[in-house]
Amino acid sequence: MQININVNQYEGNNFRHGYRGLNATDENNKRLLSDISGMSVVEFVEKALEQAVKSIVDNSGTAEAITVNLPAEVVLPAALQTHLNDKYSADPVVSSVTFA
């Protein structure tokens, strides 16, 4: 399964403040998650992984590898990547989590 993370920064104007939009879609461009409330990117990535696990359970229940495609401006430290892989790979429907 692929998770594609997109980050869009919107500038404010005289009528409203700026904000950041976060979106996660799967390989079929189906929306898994979106946020404009100001959630941190790390929290968003983890919630997207949770949604991916739910999707795997709903659709097949068989173990899948998850690849999280991050935009160039988002860099997760190696230790965090390892932590997220360990955490989600403990679920029998996730064989591995990698970041690209």
Secondary structure as GFF3:
##gff-version 3
##sequence-region A 1 100
A	DSSP	beta_strand	2	10	.	.	.	ID=ss1
A	DSSP	beta_strand	19	26	.	.	.	ID=ss2
A	DSSP	beta_strand	31	35	.	.	.	ID=ss3
A	DSSP	alpha_helix	41	59	.	.	.	ID=ss4
A	DSSP	beta_strand	64	69	.	.	.	ID=ss5
A	DSSP	alpha_helix	78	89	.	.	.	ID=ss6
A	DSSP	beta_strand	94	99	.	.	.	ID=ss7
###
